[in-house]
Amino acid sequence: MEIDRPGLERVKREWMLSALKKLLEEQIVTEEAYRRTRSALLKERPPHAGAAGKSDTGRG
């Protein structure tokens, strides 16, 4: 059985965002820490499947 790596990463990121929101609601983390961490998690998104084989400039 092959692991769907992009799918696994998406689920992991969604779980982390959910946990982070819960920490904010419970006042365990500050609003600023929440925003910084959420922003960093969202920037880690893997490239879309259509971008495979392309350089960072978008030109393949």
N, C-alpha and C positions, 0 to 999 in steps of 0.2 A: 504494500500500500504506500503510495506516495503522499507526502505532506504538502498541502497547498500553502506554501510559504507566505505569499502575500495575504492570504486569508487569515493565517495564524497571526501575522503581525497586526492586521486590522483588529482582530478580536482582542489581542493583548493591549493595543492602544486604547480601544473602547473601554476595556476593563479598568485600565489605569486612570482614564479620564473620569469614569464613574466613581472610583475610589477617591480620587482627588476632590471631586465635588462633595462627597460625603464628609471628608475631612474638613472642608470649608464649612459645611452646614453644622458640624459638631464643634466648630470654632477651635479646631486643633491646628489649623494653618491660617495664616493671615490672608486677606484678600490679595495683597501684592504677591505673596508666594504662590497663591493659586493661579493668578494671571500669568506669572513668569513660567511656571511649570507647565501649565496648559499650552501656552504658546510654544514652548520647546517640544512638547509631545506632538503638537499638530505639525510642526516643521519637519518631523521625522518621517512623514508619509513617504512610502515608496513611490517610485514613478508609476504612472499609469501603464497598462499593458501596451497601449499604442505607442509609448515612447521607447520601447525596447530597441536597443541598438543605436540610439541617437546620442549625440554628444550633449554636453550641458547647454550648448547654445541652441539646441533644438534642430540643428542641421545634421542629418545622418550621414 
